[in-house]
Amino acid sequence: MTRMQGPFARAPRLGFVGLLTGSLSLGPSGACGGDRGEPAAREDAAVAVTAPGARACDLLFDVGDETIAEVRFEGVEGRYYQRPPRMGVSFAVLADAPLPAEPLTLAGGAHASLSTAVCYDRAGQPIERTSVEVGR
């Protein structure tokens, strides 16, 4: 039988039961909310975009250390990439039609704040008068 060497040679071994017991003992210490150890509920945030003639947008959000659970796109095709403390979202309408008033919702994103926004017209030119609001 070989013996373990190094700094962990004298550490007790944890089997599956020890790992399971350790993970269950976390309780409501900030990782979970409520009295039953349930995850704390996060509010969704609808994102409203006002940009006359816009067909597509690129948005950059500050999300801090949190992660957005999901981005739901409505009436547009889009993609997102998050790497806290930032998250980038790009979306476009597939037809030659204006953007919907609220093209996306950030699931659990009530804490997100908009950093930059650029929207584009049908020719791919940036639109100067772009307004984006993150609902709470």
Backbone torsions as a table, in degrees:
resi	resn	phi	psi	omega
1	MET	NA	132.8	179.3
2	THR	-91.9	147.5	179.7
3	ARG	-102.8	145.7	176.0
4	MET	-71.0	143.8	177.5
5	GLN	-123.4	163.9	178.3
6	GLY	100.3	-167.5	-174.0
7	PRO	-68.0	-18.7	-177.6
8	PHE	-98.8	9.3	-176.4
9	ALA	-61.4	-34.1	-176.6
10	ARG	-101.0	-0.1	-179.7
11	ALA	-72.8	141.3	178.1
12	PRO	-68.2	145.7	178.8
13	ARG	-84.8	134.9	176.4
14	LEU	-104.3	124.5	174.8
15	GLY	-88.0	-170.6	-179.4
16	PHE	-58.6	-42.4	-178.9
17	VAL	-64.2	-39.9	177.9
18	GLY	-64.3	-39.6	177.5
19	LEU	-67.5	-42.6	179.2
20	LEU	-63.0	-45.2	179.1
21	THR	-62.3	-41.4	178.5
22	GLY	-64.4	-38.2	-179.3
23	SER	-74.1	-31.7	179.3
24	LEU	-75.0	-21.2	-176.9
25	SER	-84.2	4.9	178.9
26	LEU	-63.3	-42.6	176.5
27	GLY	59.9	-162.5	-176.7
28	PRO	-86.6	53.2	-177.0
29	SER	-93.8	33.1	-179.8
30	GLY	106.4	-30.4	177.7
31	ALA	-74.3	-28.5	179.7
32	CYS	-131.4	155.7	178.9
33	GLY	-112.3	168.1	178.3
34	GLY	82.1	172.8	-178.3
35	ASP	-82.8	-17.1	-176.4
36	ARG	-100.5	10.1	-179.9
37	GLY	76.7	19.3	179.7
38	GLU	-79.6	149.1	176.9
39	PRO	-60.7	141.6	178.7
40	ALA	-66.7	134.1	-179.5
41	ALA	-72.4	137.1	177.4
42	ARG	-115.1	142.4	-178.6
43	GLU	-83.6	146.2	175.3
44	ASP	-80.9	158.1	178.4
45	ALA	-131.9	117.7	175.1
46	ALA	-78.6	141.1	-179.9
47	VAL	-109.9	117.6	179.9
48	ALA	-100.1	131.3	-178.9
49	VAL	-120.5	128.5	174.4
50	THR	-122.8	109.7	178.8
51	ALA	-152.4	104.1	-176.6
52	PRO	-57.1	124.6	177.9
53	GLY	79.6	7.4	-177.0
54	ALA	-71.7	142.1	175.6
55	ARG	-121.0	-15.9	-179.1
56	ALA	-155.6	157.0	178.7
57	CYS	-146.3	151.0	170.2
58	ASP	-120.5	123.5	-178.5
59	LEU	-121.9	144.2	175.3
60	LEU	-124.8	123.6	-178.7
61	PHE	-111.0	147.9	168.1
62	ASP	-95.7	122.9	-178.6
63	VAL	-117.4	0.5	-179.3
64	GLY	67.4	-143.3	179.8
65	ASP	-86.0	-6.5	-178.6
66	GLU	-79.4	162.4	171.7
67	THR	-119.8	147.9	177.4
68	ILE	-83.0	130.1	-177.0
69	ALA	-65.0	-38.7	-175.6
70	GLU	-167.5	151.6	170.8
71	VAL	-115.0	121.3	179.8
72	ARG	-103.4	123.2	-180.0
73	PHE	-98.2	136.8	-177.9
74	GLU	-127.9	111.2	178.5
75	GLY	80.6	7.3	178.2
76	VAL	-139.6	162.9	171.9
77	GLU	-103.5	131.8	-176.3
78	GLY	-151.5	168.2	177.0
79	ARG	-140.1	155.9	175.5
80	TYR	-143.1	156.4	178.9
81	TYR	-142.6	126.6	178.9
82	GLN	-120.7	138.8	176.2
83	ARG	-146.5	87.4	-175.0
84	PRO	-48.4	135.4	20.5
85	PRO	-93.6	13.8	-178.4
86	ARG	-126.2	158.2	174.2
87	MET	-143.8	128.8	177.6
88	GLY	-102.6	139.7	179.0
89	VAL	-132.4	130.9	175.0
90	SER	-127.0	138.8	179.3
91	PHE	-153.7	158.8	-179.9
92	ALA	-153.2	152.9	171.7
93	VAL	-80.9	146.6	-178.5
94	LEU	-87.6	-19.7	177.7
95	ALA	-106.7	167.1	177.2
96	ASP	-81.2	78.3	-177.5
97	ALA	-144.6	157.3	178.6
98	PRO	-66.8	158.9	176.3
99	LEU	-65.7	147.5	171.6
100	PRO	-64.6	158.7	-178.4
101	ALA	-62.4	-39.0	178.3
102	GLU	-126.5	84.4	-174.0
103	PRO	-75.0	-13.2	-179.9
104	LEU	-152.4	158.6	176.6
105	THR	-130.0	133.1	176.7
106	LEU	-94.3	109.6	-179.5
107	ALA	-72.7	117.3	-176.4
108	GLY	74.2	23.8	-173.7
109	GLY	-108.2	24.1	-179.6
110	ALA	-63.3	-19.9	-179.7
111	HIS	-87.3	-9.3	-176.5
112	ALA	-73.1	145.9	174.5
113	SER	-129.1	145.8	-177.2
114	LEU	-76.7	131.7	177.8
115	SER	-98.9	-54.7	177.3
116	THR	-142.3	155.0	177.9
117	ALA	-146.6	131.9	174.3
118	VAL	-134.8	125.1	176.3
119	CYS	-114.8	156.3	-173.7
120	TYR	-127.4	147.1	178.0
121	ASP	-85.5	-173.9	-176.3
122	ARG	-64.9	-21.2	178.1
123	ALA	-91.2	0.1	179.5
124	GLY	85.2	11.2	179.2
125	GLN	-87.9	139.7	178.4
126	PRO	-62.5	144.4	177.4
127	ILE	-100.7	127.7	-175.9
128	GLU	-75.6	-36.9	-177.3
129	ARG	-93.7	82.0	179.5
130	THR	-116.7	130.1	177.6
131	SER	-125.1	128.1	179.4
132	VAL	-128.5	130.5	177.3
133	GLU	-122.0	133.5	175.5
134	VAL	-99.4	111.9	-178.4
135	GLY	-73.4	149.9	-179.3
136	ARG	-123.1	NA	NA
